Amino acid sequence: MIAEVIGEGYDLDLDITRDTSFAEDIEIESIEFVAFGELLRETYDERVDLVAWFGEMDVDQIIALTVGEVVDYVVRCTS
């Protein structure tokens, strides 16, 4: 999903793991995060609302967000 959002032409050149940071490692932009949230919502319906989840965080938490934290959030929402 991440590769789909940031575009096929973008070469990640890294292994995406639970510890991969969206801001530092992937360097995802805010508009791409919105698209990622929409893709999650399309896949999991309203159960996964990334925008609402971000509303519970402060800016530093959002900047430090890792792939593993998003995976854990999706698992919680879909369990």
Residue, then its C-alpha position, 0 to 999 in steps of 0.5 A: m500500500i505504501a508503494e502504491v501511494i508514493g508512486e511506482g516510480y519512487d525507489l524506496d531502496l530500503d526494507i520496510t519493517r515495523d521500525t521504518s519511519f514514515a517521516e525519516d525513512i520513507e519521507i512521505e509527504s502529508i498529501e501522500f499520508v492522506a492518500f494512504g489513509e484513504l486507501l486504508r479506509e477503502t480496504y477496511d471500511e470505516r473501521v480504519d480512520l487514520v485521520a481520526w487517529f491522528g487527531e488523538m496525537d500531537v505533532d511529534q507523535i505523528i512525525a515519529l510514526t512508524v509502519g509498525e504503529v500503523v499496523d498495530y492500529v489497523v489490527r486493533c481496528t479490525s479485530 
